[in-house]
Amino acid sequence: MDQDNLQRAVNYTNKIAFPIPIKVVVIDLDGTLLDTAADLAHAANKMLLELGKPELPLATIQSFIGKGIQKLVKRSLTNSLDTEPDAELFAKALPIYERNYREHLYTYTRPYPGVVEGLNALKQNGFQLACITNKAEAFTLPLLRATNLLAYFELVLSGDSLPKKKPDPLPLLHACKYFHIVPHELLLIGDSLNDAIAARAAGCNIFCVPYGYNEGRDVRELDCDAIVPTLFEASKLIKKVI
């Protein structure tokens, strides 16, 4: 990373010293590893049409991403971040959404620029890697396989893998136990408030990427240790410790 890019990353930190000593890197899926918005929106709009409701713009549905499929369906039904839809309508809509998403899971989904380069750099530098997402396992594993990313990760936790998901710290603490490390030896790279809250609650380090979803809000509002343009540049802000 050149000095200008490094300075831009360091500007949004809690004044910690770089490179940070780390053993394990955990990476979020939607909005961090993969740009899934177009396929998620396609499934949502097909669901809305089947229910006789109007389609929504891609940008609107993109702002609904981040808290799992059920929340995305609820937000799409109400065109709102927090309003609860009619329970009967939601029960009808969810399987319609899941069917449509399963049929078009990776039509447009691709890794973001710098992701493959970043994963390769992290592996070459000896870091153990995990993917933790709020997406259901039925969609997570096929997506990682289809995009040739699954082999990079020693652990994959989906939104239904444990009793709680992000922003609860449980998935990160589970990863710490799995890798036999303490929380400050783990770095989470994500794109949203969910990631930042989970990392701080678990006592882990947190980098955020600016290109993700974050429910339409500016990533610079988040409590994170660095904002990194790509995963590849993130790899240069940490060092492997034994």
N, C-alpha and C positions, 0 to 999 in steps of 0.2 A: 504494500500500500504506500503511495507517495505521501509526503508530509501533509499536503493540503487535505487529502481524504482522511488521513488519520486524525487531523485536527478537527474536522467536521464530526467525526465519530466521538471524539473525546469531549467535544463541547456539550454534549447532552449526557453527562455522567454525574455520578455522586462523588466526583473527585477521587476515584480510586486509581491505583497505579496500574498501568498497562505495561506488558501483557499480564492478564490475570492467570494465576495458576489453577488449572482445571484438570479433571480426570475424565469426565463424561459430558458429552454435549447432547442435549435433548432438543429436538426440532419439531415445531408445530407443522401441520399439514396444509390446510386450506389457508391461502394468503401468505404462506411462508415458503413451503416447498413447491406447492402446485397452485397454478392459477385455475381454479375450478369454477369460477363465477359463471361463465357462459353456460356450462352444463347444468349447474344448479338452477340457474334462471330459466333455462329451457324446460326443465322438468316442472318447475313451479308454474310457468305459464301454461303448459299443457294441462296441468292439474286444474288451474283456474278455468280454462276453457271447457274442460269436461264437466265442471260444476256450474257452468253458465255464468261465470264471473269474468270481468274484463282483465286482459293481460296487464302486466306492470313493466315499466322500463328496466333494463338491465341494471342501471345505476341504483335504482330503488331496491331491487332484490339483493344486489351486492351489499347494500348497507344493512341487510337483514342477516347476513352470514356471520357465524362465530359462536353460536351457542348450541349447535347441533341441529339435526334434521327436524325434530319436532318443533323447535322454536322457529325455524325457518318457515315451516308450513303455517304455523299460527300467525306469524307476521305477514306472510303473503296473503292469507285469508282476510286479515283485517287491515292490510296496508298500514301497519303501525308497529312500532317496536315493542309496545307493552300491553296493548289491548288483547284480552282473551276472546277467542272466537266462540261461537256456540259449540257446546261439547259434542252434539250429534254431528254437526258439520265437520268438526275436526276429525272425529272418528271415521267419517266417510272419506275425508280428504287425504289422510296420512297414507293409507295403502295405495291410493292413486298416485301420490307423489313418489312413493318408493318404487312403484312399478316403472313409472316414466324415467326416473333417475337411473334405475338399474339398466334400462334399455339404452341410455345415452350417457353412460358413466364417464367415458373419456373420449367423446367425440371431439371436443375442443380443448380439453384439459392438457396442459403441458407444464413441465418444470419452468420456474422463473429463470431468467438469465443469471448466471453465476452459481446456480444451485449445484449442478453436477461438478463444476470446478471446485466449489467449496467443500462438497462431500469428499471428493478425492483428496483435497488438501488436508482435511481433518483426519481422514484415514491414514494418509501418509505420515502425518505427525503423531500418530499413535493414540488418538482419542477413540474411546468407545462411544458408539452412537445409539440413540434411541429416538423413536418418533412417538409423540404423545398428542392425540387429537381428540376433539369432541365428536368426530364423525363416527357413526356406527361401524363395527368391525366388518359387517357385510359389504360395506363400500370401501373401507380403508384398505384392506389387503388387496382386493382386485385393482384398485387405483395404483398402489405402490408397485404391484407386479407389472401392470400395463405400461407404466412409465419407467420401468427398469431401475427403480430406486429401492426395492425391498431388501436386496442383498446387502445394502450398506448398514442396515440396522440390526443390532443384536436383540433389541426389545421394541415391540410395537404395542402401545396401549391405546385402545379406542374409547369412545365415549361410553360404551357399554361393557368395557372390560372389568371395571371395578364398581363398587357401590356409589362412588362419587366421581365427578369429572371436574375439569377446570371451570371456574376459578378456584374450586377447592384444592388445597395443596396435596391431597391424597395421592394422585398419580405421580407427582414428583417425588414424594416421600417413598412411594413404592419403588420407583426407579432407583433411589438411593440405596434401599435395602437390597434390591436385585444386584446392583453393581458393587455392594459392600463399600460404600463411600459415605461421607458426611455431606450435608446439603451444600456447604460452601465450595465443595469440589465439583459441583454440577452447574453447568450453564444451560439455561433455556433460551432458545432463539425463537421468537414469535412475532406476531403482528398486531396483538390486540390487548385490550384491557384485561380480558380473561387471563392471558399469559402473564401479564405484569402482576396481577393480584395473586395468582397461584405461586409465582416465584417468590414474591416477598413473604407470603405466608409460610412457605416452606423453608425460607432462609437460603434460597439459591440465587445465583447471579442471573441477570436477565438482559439480553440484547434484543432490540426490536428492529424490524425492517420497515422501511417507509412505504413500500409498494403494496402492502396487504389491504385488508378490509376494515378492521377495527370499527365496524358499524358506522362507517362514514366519517369518523372523527380523526383529527390530526394526531398522528402517532407521537408528535412532540409533546403532547399533553401527558404522556404516560410516564410513570415512575420506573425508569429503566437505567441500566449502567452505560449503555451506548446505543445509538441509532446507527445501524450499519447498512450501507447501500446494497450489499450482497452478502451471501453466505461466505463467499471467497474472501472478502475483506474482513468478515468476522473472524475467520481462521487466523488472521494476523494479529488479533488483539488478545489472544490467549496462548498460554504455553502449557505443555504437558508436564504433569508432576507424577512422580512414581509413588 
